[in-house]
Amino acid sequence: MSTKTAVSPSEFELVSGLEIHVQLNTKSKIFSSDSASFGAKPNAHISPVSLALPGALPKLNKEVVAKAVRMGLALNCSINQINYFDRKNYFYADLPKGYQITQDNKPICQNGFINVTLSTGEEKRIGINRIHLEEDAGKSLHDQHERYSFVDLNRAGVPLIEIVTEPDIRSAEEASLLLTEIRKLVRHLDVSDGNMEEGSLRCDANISIREFGVQLFGTRCEVKNLNSIRNVRRAIDFEFGRQREVILSGGQIIQSTLNFDAERGTTSPMRTKEEANDYRYFPDPDLAPVHISDEWLAQLKFDMPALPQEITRKLVLECGVSVSEAAILAEDHDLLKYFNNALPHVNNKRNLVNWLTGAIRAVLTDLDLGIADFMVSPEQLADVINLVDDKKISQQNALQQLLPALYQSAGQDVLLVATNLNLLIEENTDELEAFVASVLSKYQPQVESYKKGKKGVLGLFVGEVMKMAKGKADAQKINQLVQDKLK
């Protein structure tokens, strides 16, 4: 730290790194066949292995290794094809063995990075120090009895990966963007559901500050178990301010583990920070080294899907849509699958993206459905969009009448349904001109406003004509007829 006698608050910078715990979505636990599913009654998913009974031996779940490798590849890591499990010794009531099986000196993935795009448009690269495999502990329940704490061991032995970043984070924005990207990746790769409210994604933030220009790190504090992206931002902002005030008042930062109070937005000490040697790591004698063969690693690489950033760039180039529209598709696995299934059947790629990111998203919100449960198949939606593009049906009628009719039974022919509902556009120009004349006669004050420059009322005229035509007209043609008449 500098020896200056007076330091301006603005001269400090944040130095932070995240430890992100991701619960893998395997069917069984990491070292036993117990179910790893969420939401069961307490102690329903246990066995001699997860209870750590004498003589019970762990056996590694192969799918856990595969999911960790996929995440490592997505984060540009080197994959250690020979890696080891270690015992991390500490004593909690919900840790049955008295130690946690984890990876210390030889984790499965190392030396990666991820890029995030800041609000300024600048791209920031954040280093990934390591990804290691480990088992989760159980859960202590302190609100079930007035005198006793209860322990639920359903979570004991559930597989985790811990993603440890380098201390490259310089703002709360960078931290929240990083966590957002990690959540997108674990869902996209089907590694985890990423639900922070269920504990599938948890984050610890290591936070220190230093004066600008100083290379040495300050004393760090670790804020534990942040359970939302918003709370990560709030905890970092509060802790930065707290540490700055301590230093400016002449105090010293004490290395410690902190709790974050989400209601107050403040941190408070839990305990002084343990060092690595406090855990007395040593290789687990019950587990053999993990060997990832060249052939298996090659297969895992081959099976990797395109990543969201790559998909976004491709959609922008090939469909001519905005980055934000493309990102909506790229970041939603089910929506992207629906898009890919509809794509061969639609005439205009851009319009398919526009429908899925606009009108269909609104429909799904109203119905409280995900796209995977949408009653209209990708092929049917493509046919609907083609009818609208070919001006055979109005978009209004497509959304308000045709799609609801298609909900009723699967596999109906879209054109046949539109015909039976009498929704097809009838190009009767004389009738439309009569409708236009009627509307303009009815809205004379608005016509005068239009002639004085208030062009916004044009939408009123078009909408009223469309009502008279019962939606069976082309809105662009009506628009032109109205403007011609107004001239």
Beta strands, then each sheet from edge to edge (+ up, - down):
strand 1: 12-23
strand 2: 78-79
strand 3: 82-83
strand 4: 86-89
strand 5: 99-102
strand 6: 109-117
strand 7: 123-135
strand 8: 139-141
strand 9: 150-152
strand 10: 159-165
strand 11: 201-211
strand 12: 221-226
strand 13: 256-261
strand 14: 266-272
strand 15: 282-283
strand 16: 290-291
sheet 1: 2+ 6- 7+ 10- 1+ 11- 12+ 13+ 14-
sheet 2: 3+ 16-
sheet 3: 5+ 4- 15+
sheet 4: 8+ 9-
end
